[in-house]
Amino acid sequence: MKLFIDSADPGEIAKLAETGLVDGVTTNPSLAAKIGRDYVDVLEEICAKVAGPISAEVLATDVAGMISEGKRFAKIAKNIAVKVPLTWDGLKACRALADTGIKINVTLCFSPVQAMVAAKAGASFISPFIGRLDDAGHDGMELIREIRKIYDNYAFKTEILAASIRGIPHVREAALAHADIATIPPDVFKALLNHPLTDKGLAAFLADAKKAGVRIRDE
């Protein structure tokens, strides 16, 4: 499963990208506003730091506006994916932009039928919001499983991008449900390797090596 970072902070994204594990980034104007930066400037910096898809969300809600903003974003870099909402206007813009070769991330998906229609409209990515479904008392991960089944049934090429991830359990469950991608906040990404037994085991190894006087000499 690919791992994307859900952030608009170029500095933080660059540090996480040093791990070699960051396959892409999802952003939106709200995330950019939190760091007090111009959204287009932020996108340009992020695209220069991560080679994978960078989702840039439109602000317009009408077809013409989304197409115009999408084309503007696509000029920033070749790895831009334009993010549009799962509305009729959004899907019309999706089709129009996809037909020109622009990758589209259709966001705010909450049902398998929505995901099916988005795939038919030419979406490169579909973003089911599993955390928000869980908050509303539904099983967000079941949505991932149902979308996977539909996409496999009809050989849709749209990638399932699990979004609104709240913690490590969501990452694990998304992988088990065969999501193609999980987009995760920086704090969750940093916690991916956390386990008390790993820390305990490493401490024991180092203590044993010190006790035994083990050293690794330079050649």
Secondary structure, DSSP 8 states (H G I E B T S, - for coil): -EEEEE---HHHHHHHHTTT---EEE--HHHHHHTT--HHHHHHHHHHH--S-EEEE----SHHHHHHHHHHHHTT-TTEEEEEESSHHHHHHHHHHHTTT-EEEEEEE-SHHHHHHHHHTT-SEEEEBHHHHHHTTS-HHHHHHHHHHHHHHHT---EEEEBS--SHHHHHHHHHTT-SEEEE-HHHHHTTT--HHHHHHHHHHHHHHHHHT------
